[in-house]
Amino acid sequence: MMDFITKKGFRNLAQGLIKDYVFYGPVTKDGFPAFSRIEEFSQLKLSQTPSHISAKGFLFPPKETLLRFDIEKGMAEGVADAEKQVLFGLHSCDVHAINLMDRVFSYGKPDVNYLKRRENTIIVGTECVPDEYCFCASIGTMTVDEGFDIFLHGVKGGFIARAGSGRGRSLLKKYASPSKTKRAALKELERLTEKKKTLFKARLDIDDPSLLPLVYSFADGHPVWEKIGAVCYGCGSCNNVCPTCYCFDVRDEVSMDLKKGTRSRVWDGCTLEDFAKVTGGMNFRKTRADRLRHRFNRKFRYLADRFKGLFCVGCGRCSRTCLVKINISEVTNEILRASKERPLAVPAGKSKG
């Protein structure tokens, strides 16, 4: 369902959410868009270009306490803090990323901490314009139909507002006084969507992105891994800015008197040297080339079947923030070129049936 809200209605919506919830949205920091806590409407700076860091941390914090324990009493209690919050101004690629994270943390034994926080989170999406690193059109994430409460598309005189949930419809009625969208506004949205498709500078040279897991399954020996491994710093920036990286480490911290403590989880990253190190000092991904190959396969191959989707949403953040300019779309295109130069064969150990 598509409603129309005026610019005043948009302001009333944002101000109402700021008043009634913990509100996070885009601001400008050091000249760049970034997500931050907002307490006044004037702080909100809707950005059409992506932020360097995604809003993932408001659902899956870089560090969070999972439980507290008392050694003397032999007692432990879980911690699952989840305030009611709004994530405002997410672009379609980030909503797709949250949908993937929902699947991850619901898989197997559900993750109470994430899912409770997700349940208490209102998602308001807004339209975007690609920069030189975005390639969401090649991945199929340029638009989104689910995973949000409200999605706003800027048109002449206001916004077309799509409600993605009953909660979203209620919030629009409560704060924004929506009206029926006129045909002219819908036509304008169609034109803007078609124009957006022409703005992408980064693209993947493949018509069907669902074939990428197959393409990557033949790329383990490709020379691109040694090439980018030779320049990679192993700093983990790509893991930290990625909206779909979810690996973490678990740490116990005990008080000085050894009576009480906490167990926390903290973000970890597969490009870090110690990530694959095990007891005895053995490391089954010793080189940076090995670790980069693993990361790219996580995005395009390993998780696709289990969670029904690629784990790259085309946001370009890893390329945008890489200190040595490793570009995920360029690396993938290099692999695609090699796949086109030779016929694909069934990998060793796999049945042709």
Contacts in CASP RR format, 6 or more apart in sequence:
PFRMAT RR
TARGET T0000
AUTHOR 0000-0000-0000
METHOD contacts of the structure
MODEL  1
MMDFITKKGFRNLAQGLIKDYVFYGPVTKDGFPAFSRIEEFSQLKLSQTP
SHISAKGFLFPPKETLLRFDIEKGMAEGVADAEKQVLFGLHSCDVHAINL
MDRVFSYGKPDVNYLKRRENTIIVGTECVPDEYCFCASIGTMTVDEGFDI
FLHGVKGGFIARAGSGRGRSLLKKYASPSKTKRAALKELERLTEKKKTLF
KARLDIDDPSLLPLVYSFADGHPVWEKIGAVCYGCGSCNNVCPTCYCFDV
RDEVSMDLKKGTRSRVWDGCTLEDFAKVTGGMNFRKTRADRLRHRFNRKF
RYLADRFKGLFCVGCGRCSRTCLVKINISEVTNEILRASKERPLAVPAGK
SKG
1 162 0 8 1.000
1 163 0 8 1.000
1 169 0 8 1.000
2 160 0 8 1.000
2 161 0 8 1.000
2 162 0 8 1.000
2 181 0 8 1.000
2 186 0 8 1.000
3 160 0 8 1.000
3 161 0 8 1.000
3 162 0 8 1.000
3 163 0 8 1.000
3 172 0 8 1.000
3 178 0 8 1.000
3 179 0 8 1.000
3 180 0 8 1.000
3 181 0 8 1.000
4 158 0 8 1.000
4 159 0 8 1.000
4 160 0 8 1.000
4 161 0 8 1.000
4 178 0 8 1.000
4 179 0 8 1.000
4 180 0 8 1.000
4 181 0 8 1.000
4 182 0 8 1.000
4 185 0 8 1.000
5 13 0 8 1.000
5 152 0 8 1.000
5 158 0 8 1.000
5 159 0 8 1.000
5 161 0 8 1.000
5 172 0 8 1.000
5 176 0 8 1.000
5 177 0 8 1.000
5 178 0 8 1.000
5 179 0 8 1.000
6 157 0 8 1.000
6 158 0 8 1.000
6 177 0 8 1.000
7 157 0 8 1.000
7 158 0 8 1.000
7 159 0 8 1.000
9 175 0 8 1.000
9 176 0 8 1.000
9 177 0 8 1.000
10 152 0 8 1.000
10 158 0 8 1.000
10 159 0 8 1.000
10 176 0 8 1.000
11 41 0 8 1.000
12 175 0 8 1.000
12 176 0 8 1.000
12 177 0 8 1.000
13 150 0 8 1.000
13 171 0 8 1.000
13 172 0 8 1.000
13 175 0 8 1.000
13 176 0 8 1.000
14 41 0 8 1.000
14 44 0 8 1.000
14 88 0 8 1.000
15 41 0 8 1.000
15 175 0 8 1.000
16 175 0 8 1.000
17 23 0 8 1.000
17 86 0 8 1.000
17 88 0 8 1.000
17 122 0 8 1.000
17 124 0 8 1.000
17 171 0 8 1.000
17 175 0 8 1.000
18 38 0 8 1.000
18 39 0 8 1.000
18 40 0 8 1.000
18 41 0 8 1.000
18 86 0 8 1.000
21 84 0 8 1.000
21 85 0 8 1.000
21 86 0 8 1.000
21 122 0 8 1.000
22 37 0 8 1.000
22 83 0 8 1.000
22 84 0 8 1.000
22 85 0 8 1.000
22 86 0 8 1.000
23 37 0 8 1.000
23 38 0 8 1.000
23 39 0 8 1.000
23 85 0 8 1.000
23 86 0 8 1.000
23 88 0 8 1.000
24 35 0 8 1.000
24 36 0 8 1.000
24 37 0 8 1.000
24 38 0 8 1.000
24 55 0 8 1.000
24 58 0 8 1.000
24 85 0 8 1.000
24 86 0 8 1.000
24 87 0 8 1.000
24 88 0 8 1.000
25 35 0 8 1.000
25 36 0 8 1.000
25 38 0 8 1.000
25 44 0 8 1.000
25 55 0 8 1.000
25 86 0 8 1.000
25 87 0 8 1.000
25 88 0 8 1.000
25 89 0 8 1.000
26 33 0 8 1.000
26 34 0 8 1.000
26 35 0 8 1.000
26 36 0 8 1.000
26 44 0 8 1.000
26 45 0 8 1.000
26 46 0 8 1.000
26 47 0 8 1.000
26 51 0 8 1.000
26 88 0 8 1.000
26 89 0 8 1.000
27 33 0 8 1.000
27 34 0 8 1.000
27 35 0 8 1.000
27 36 0 8 1.000
27 38 0 8 1.000
27 43 0 8 1.000
27 44 0 8 1.000
27 45 0 8 1.000
28 34 0 8 1.000
28 45 0 8 1.000
28 47 0 8 1.000
29 36 0 8 1.000
32 51 0 8 1.000
32 52 0 8 1.000
33 45 0 8 1.000
33 47 0 8 1.000
33 49 0 8 1.000
33 50 0 8 1.000
33 51 0 8 1.000
33 52 0 8 1.000
34 51 0 8 1.000
34 52 0 8 1.000
34 53 0 8 1.000
35 51 0 8 1.000
35 53 0 8 1.000
35 54 0 8 1.000
35 55 0 8 1.000
35 58 0 8 1.000
35 87 0 8 1.000
36 43 0 8 1.000
38 44 0 8 1.000
38 88 0 8 1.000
44 88 0 8 1.000
46 89 0 8 1.000
46 126 0 8 1.000
47 89 0 8 1.000
47 128 0 8 1.000
48 127 0 8 1.000
48 128 0 8 1.000
48 129 0 8 1.000
49 128 0 8 1.000
49 129 0 8 1.000
49 130 0 8 1.000
49 131 0 8 1.000
50 91 0 8 1.000
50 93 0 8 1.000
50 128 0 8 1.000
50 131 0 8 1.000
50 133 0 8 1.000
50 134 0 8 1.000
50 315 0 8 1.000
50 316 0 8 1.000
50 317 0 8 1.000
50 320 0 8 1.000
52 241 0 8 1.000
52 317 0 8 1.000
52 320 0 8 1.000
52 321 0 8 1.000
53 240 0 8 1.000
53 241 0 8 1.000
53 317 0 8 1.000
54 94 0 8 1.000
54 97 0 8 1.000
54 241 0 8 1.000
54 242 0 8 1.000
54 243 0 8 1.000
54 315 0 8 1.000
54 317 0 8 1.000
55 87 0 8 1.000
55 90 0 8 1.000
55 94 0 8 1.000
55 243 0 8 1.000
56 97 0 8 1.000
56 98 0 8 1.000
56 101 0 8 1.000
56 243 0 8 1.000
56 244 0 8 1.000
58 85 0 8 1.000
58 87 0 8 1.000
58 117 0 8 1.000
58 121 0 8 1.000
59 87 0 8 1.000
59 98 0 8 1.000
59 101 0 8 1.000
59 114 0 8 1.000
59 117 0 8 1.000
59 118 0 8 1.000
59 121 0 8 1.000
60 101 0 8 1.000
60 105 0 8 1.000
60 114 0 8 1.000
60 246 0 8 1.000
62 266 0 8 1.000
62 267 0 8 1.000
63 264 0 8 1.000
63 265 0 8 1.000
63 266 0 8 1.000
63 267 0 8 1.000
64 81 0 8 1.000
64 113 0 8 1.000
64 264 0 8 1.000
64 265 0 8 1.000
65 79 0 8 1.000
65 262 0 8 1.000
65 263 0 8 1.000
65 264 0 8 1.000
66 78 0 8 1.000
66 79 0 8 1.000
66 113 0 8 1.000
66 250 0 8 1.000
66 263 0 8 1.000
66 264 0 8 1.000
66 265 0 8 1.000
67 76 0 8 1.000
67 77 0 8 1.000
67 78 0 8 1.000
67 79 0 8 1.000
67 262 0 8 1.000
67 263 0 8 1.000
68 76 0 8 1.000
68 77 0 8 1.000
68 78 0 8 1.000
68 79 0 8 1.000
68 260 0 8 1.000
68 261 0 8 1.000
68 262 0 8 1.000
68 263 0 8 1.000
69 75 0 8 1.000
69 76 0 8 1.000
69 77 0 8 1.000
69 260 0 8 1.000
69 261 0 8 1.000
69 262 0 8 1.000
69 263 0 8 1.000
70 76 0 8 1.000
70 259 0 8 1.000
70 260 0 8 1.000
70 261 0 8 1.000
71 254 0 8 1.000
71 258 0 8 1.000
71 259 0 8 1.000
71 260 0 8 1.000
71 261 0 8 1.000
72 259 0 8 1.000
79 113 0 8 1.000
79 262 0 8 1.000
80 112 0 8 1.000
80 113 0 8 1.000
80 116 0 8 1.000
82 113 0 8 1.000
82 116 0 8 1.000
82 117 0 8 1.000
82 119 0 8 1.000
82 120 0 8 1.000
83 120 0 8 1.000
84 120 0 8 1.000
84 121 0 8 1.000
84 122 0 8 1.000
85 117 0 8 1.000
85 120 0 8 1.000
85 121 0 8 1.000
85 122 0 8 1.000
86 121 0 8 1.000
86 122 0 8 1.000
86 124 0 8 1.000
87 121 0 8 1.000
87 122 0 8 1.000
87 123 0 8 1.000
87 124 0 8 1.000
88 124 0 8 1.000
88 125 0 8 1.000
88 126 0 8 1.000
89 124 0 8 1.000
89 125 0 8 1.000
89 126 0 8 1.000
89 152 0 8 1.000
90 98 0 8 1.000
90 123 0 8 1.000
90 124 0 8 1.000
90 125 0 8 1.000
90 126 0 8 1.000
90 148 0 8 1.000
91 125 0 8 1.000
91 126 0 8 1.000
91 127 0 8 1.000
91 128 0 8 1.000
91 315 0 8 1.000
92 125 0 8 1.000
92 128 0 8 1.000
92 136 0 8 1.000
92 141 0 8 1.000
92 142 0 8 1.000
92 143 0 8 1.000
92 144 0 8 1.000
92 151 0 8 1.000
93 128 0 8 1.000
93 134 0 8 1.000
93 136 0 8 1.000
93 139 0 8 1.000
93 141 0 8 1.000
93 142 0 8 1.000
93 243 0 8 1.000
93 313 0 8 1.000
93 314 0 8 1.000
93 315 0 8 1.000
94 243 0 8 1.000
94 313 0 8 1.000
94 315 0 8 1.000
95 123 0 8 1.000
95 125 0 8 1.000
95 144 0 8 1.000
95 147 0 8 1.000
95 148 0 8 1.000
95 151 0 8 1.000
96 141 0 8 1.000
96 144 0 8 1.000
96 313 0 8 1.000
97 243 0 8 1.000
97 244 0 8 1.000
97 313 0 8 1.000
97 315 0 8 1.000
98 118 0 8 1.000
98 123 0 8 1.000
98 147 0 8 1.000
98 243 0 8 1.000
99 144 0 8 1.000
99 146 0 8 1.000
99 147 0 8 1.000
100 244 0 8 1.000
100 307 0 8 1.000
100 309 0 8 1.000
100 311 0 8 1.000
100 313 0 8 1.000
101 114 0 8 1.000
101 243 0 8 1.000
101 244 0 8 1.000
101 246 0 8 1.000
102 118 0 8 1.000
102 147 0 8 1.000
103 307 0 8 1.000
103 308 0 8 1.000
104 246 0 8 1.000
104 307 0 8 1.000
105 111 0 8 1.000
105 114 0 8 1.000
105 115 0 8 1.000
105 118 0 8 1.000
105 246 0 8 1.000
106 115 0 8 1.000
107 306 0 8 1.000
107 307 0 8 1.000
122 149 0 8 1.000
122 150 0 8 1.000
122 167 0 8 1.000
122 168 0 8 1.000
122 171 0 8 1.000
123 147 0 8 1.000
123 148 0 8 1.000
123 149 0 8 1.000
123 150 0 8 1.000
124 148 0 8 1.000
124 149 0 8 1.000
124 150 0 8 1.000
124 151 0 8 1.000
124 152 0 8 1.000
125 148 0 8 1.000
125 150 0 8 1.000
125 151 0 8 1.000
125 152 0 8 1.000
126 151 0 8 1.000
126 152 0 8 1.000
126 153 0 8 1.000
126 154 0 8 1.000
127 152 0 8 1.000
127 153 0 8 1.000
127 154 0 8 1.000
127 192 0 8 1.000
128 134 0 8 1.000
129 196 0 8 1.000
129 199 0 8 1.000
130 136 0 8 1.000
130 137 0 8 1.000
130 196 0 8 1.000
130 199 0 8 1.000
130 200 0 8 1.000
130 201 0 8 1.000
130 202 0 8 1.000
131 201 0 8 1.000
131 320 0 8 1.000
132 201 0 8 1.000
132 202 0 8 1.000
133 202 0 8 1.000
133 316 0 8 1.000
133 317 0 8 1.000
133 319 0 8 1.000
133 320 0 8 1.000
133 327 0 8 1.000
133 329 0 8 1.000
134 200 0 8 1.000
134 202 0 8 1.000
134 314 0 8 1.000
134 315 0 8 1.000
134 316 0 8 1.000
135 200 0 8 1.000
135 202 0 8 1.000
135 203 0 8 1.000
135 204 0 8 1.000
135 314 0 8 1.000
135 316 0 8 1.000
135 329 0 8 1.000
136 142 0 8 1.000
136 313 0 8 1.000
136 314 0 8 1.000
136 315 0 8 1.000
137 196 0 8 1.000
137 197 0 8 1.000
137 200 0 8 1.000
137 203 0 8 1.000
138 200 0 8 1.000
138 202 0 8 1.000
138 203 0 8 1.000
138 204 0 8 1.000
138 206 0 8 1.000
138 209 0 8 1.000
138 314 0 8 1.000
138 329 0 8 1.000
139 204 0 8 1.000
139 209 0 8 1.000
139 310 0 8 1.000
139 312 0 8 1.000
139 313 0 8 1.000
139 314 0 8 1.000
140 209 0 8 1.000
141 313 0 8 1.000
141 314 0 8 1.000
142 196 0 8 1.000
142 197 0 8 1.000
143 193 0 8 1.000
144 151 0 8 1.000
146 164 0 8 1.000
147 164 0 8 1.000
147 165 0 8 1.000
148 162 0 8 1.000
148 164 0 8 1.000
148 165 0 8 1.000
149 163 0 8 1.000
149 164 0 8 1.000
149 165 0 8 1.000
149 166 0 8 1.000
149 167 0 8 1.000
149 168 0 8 1.000
149 171 0 8 1.000
150 161 0 8 1.000
150 162 0 8 1.000
150 163 0 8 1.000
150 164 0 8 1.000
150 168 0 8 1.000
150 171 0 8 1.000
150 172 0 8 1.000
151 161 0 8 1.000
151 162 0 8 1.000
151 164 0 8 1.000
152 159 0 8 1.000
152 160 0 8 1.000
152 161 0 8 1.000
152 162 0 8 1.000
153 159 0 8 1.000
153 160 0 8 1.000
153 161 0 8 1.000
153 162 0 8 1.000
153 189 0 8 1.000
153 192 0 8 1.000
154 160 0 8 1.000
154 192 0 8 1.000
155 185 0 8 1.000
155 188 0 8 1.000
155 189 0 8 1.000
155 192 0 8 1.000
156 185 0 8 1.000
156 188 0 8 1.000
160 181 0 8 1.000
160 185 0 8 1.000
160 186 0 8 1.000
160 189 0 8 1.000
161 172 0 8 1.000
161 176 0 8 1.000
161 178 0 8 1.000
163 169 0 8 1.000
163 172 0 8 1.000
172 178 0 8 1.000
202 316 0 8 1.000
202 319 0 8 1.000
202 327 0 8 1.000
202 329 0 8 1.000
203 329 0 8 1.000
204 212 0 8 1.000
204 329 0 8 1.000
204 332 0 8 1.000
204 333 0 8 1.000
204 336 0 8 1.000
205 333 0 8 1.000
205 336 0 8 1.000
205 337 0 8 1.000
206 212 0 8 1.000
206 215 0 8 1.000
206 336 0 8 1.000
209 310 0 8 1.000
212 300 0 8 1.000
212 301 0 8 1.000
212 304 0 8 1.000
212 310 0 8 1.000
212 332 0 8 1.000
213 300 0 8 1.000
213 301 0 8 1.000
213 304 0 8 1.000
213 305 0 8 1.000
213 310 0 8 1.000
214 344 0 8 1.000
215 300 0 8 1.000
215 335 0 8 1.000
215 336 0 8 1.000
215 339 0 8 1.000
215 344 0 8 1.000
216 296 0 8 1.000
216 297 0 8 1.000
216 300 0 8 1.000
216 301 0 8 1.000
216 335 0 8 1.000
217 301 0 8 1.000
217 347 0 8 1.000
218 339 0 8 1.000
218 344 0 8 1.000
218 345 0 8 1.000
218 347 0 8 1.000
219 335 0 8 1.000
219 338 0 8 1.000
219 339 0 8 1.000
220 293 0 8 1.000
222 334 0 8 1.000
222 335 0 8 1.000
222 338 0 8 1.000
224 331 0 8 1.000
224 334 0 8 1.000
224 335 0 8 1.000
225 289 0 8 1.000
225 290 0 8 1.000
225 292 0 8 1.000
225 293 0 8 1.000
226 289 0 8 1.000
228 289 0 8 1.000
228 292 0 8 1.000
228 326 0 8 1.000
228 331 0 8 1.000
229 287 0 8 1.000
229 288 0 8 1.000
229 289 0 8 1.000
229 292 0 8 1.000
230 288 0 8 1.000
230 289 0 8 1.000
231 324 0 8 1.000
231 326 0 8 1.000
232 271 0 8 1.000
232 288 0 8 1.000
232 289 0 8 1.000
232 291 0 8 1.000
232 292 0 8 1.000
232 324 0 8 1.000
232 326 0 8 1.000
233 323 0 8 1.000
233 324 0 8 1.000
234 271 0 8 1.000
234 272 0 8 1.000
234 273 0 8 1.000
234 288 0 8 1.000
234 291 0 8 1.000
235 271 0 8 1.000
235 323 0 8 1.000
236 269 0 8 1.000
236 271 0 8 1.000
236 272 0 8 1.000
237 318 0 8 1.000
237 321 0 8 1.000
237 322 0 8 1.000
237 323 0 8 1.000
238 271 0 8 1.000
238 295 0 8 1.000
238 317 0 8 1.000
238 318 0 8 1.000
238 321 0 8 1.000
238 322 0 8 1.000
238 326 0 8 1.000
239 245 0 8 1.000
239 247 0 8 1.000
239 267 0 8 1.000
239 268 0 8 1.000
239 269 0 8 1.000
239 270 0 8 1.000
239 271 0 8 1.000
239 272 0 8 1.000
239 295 0 8 1.000
240 267 0 8 1.000
240 269 0 8 1.000
241 317 0 8 1.000
241 318 0 8 1.000
241 320 0 8 1.000
241 321 0 8 1.000
242 317 0 8 1.000
242 318 0 8 1.000
243 313 0 8 1.000
243 315 0 8 1.000
243 317 0 8 1.000
244 299 0 8 1.000
244 311 0 8 1.000
244 312 0 8 1.000
244 313 0 8 1.000
245 267 0 8 1.000
245 269 0 8 1.000
245 270 0 8 1.000
247 267 0 8 1.000
247 268 0 8 1.000
247 269 0 8 1.000
247 270 0 8 1.000
247 275 0 8 1.000
248 265 0 8 1.000
248 266 0 8 1.000
248 267 0 8 1.000
248 268 0 8 1.000
249 265 0 8 1.000
249 266 0 8 1.000
249 267 0 8 1.000
249 268 0 8 1.000
250 263 0 8 1.000
250 264 0 8 1.000
250 265 0 8 1.000
251 263 0 8 1.000
251 264 0 8 1.000
251 265 0 8 1.000
251 266 0 8 1.000
252 261 0 8 1.000
252 262 0 8 1.000
252 263 0 8 1.000
252 264 0 8 1.000
253 261 0 8 1.000
253 262 0 8 1.000
253 263 0 8 1.000
253 264 0 8 1.000
254 260 0 8 1.000
254 261 0 8 1.000
255 261 0 8 1.000
268 275 0 8 1.000
269 275 0 8 1.000
270 276 0 8 1.000
270 285 0 8 1.000
270 291 0 8 1.000
270 294 0 8 1.000
270 295 0 8 1.000
270 298 0 8 1.000
271 288 0 8 1.000
271 291 0 8 1.000
271 292 0 8 1.000
271 295 0 8 1.000
272 291 0 8 1.000
273 283 0 8 1.000
273 291 0 8 1.000
274 283 0 8 1.000
275 285 0 8 1.000
275 291 0 8 1.000
276 283 0 8 1.000
276 284 0 8 1.000
276 285 0 8 1.000
276 291 0 8 1.000
276 294 0 8 1.000
277 283 0 8 1.000
278 284 0 8 1.000
285 291 0 8 1.000
285 294 0 8 1.000
292 326 0 8 1.000
296 328 0 8 1.000
296 331 0 8 1.000
296 332 0 8 1.000
298 311 0 8 1.000
299 310 0 8 1.000
299 311 0 8 1.000
299 312 0 8 1.000
299 328 0 8 1.000
300 310 0 8 1.000
300 311 0 8 1.000
300 312 0 8 1.000
300 332 0 8 1.000
303 309 0 8 1.000
303 311 0 8 1.000
304 310 0 8 1.000
304 311 0 8 1.000
312 328 0 8 1.000
314 328 0 8 1.000
314 329 0 8 1.000
316 328 0 8 1.000
316 329 0 8 1.000
318 326 0 8 1.000
318 328 0 8 1.000
319 325 0 8 1.000
319 326 0 8 1.000
319 327 0 8 1.000
319 328 0 8 1.000
319 329 0 8 1.000
319 330 0 8 1.000
346 352 0 8 1.000
END
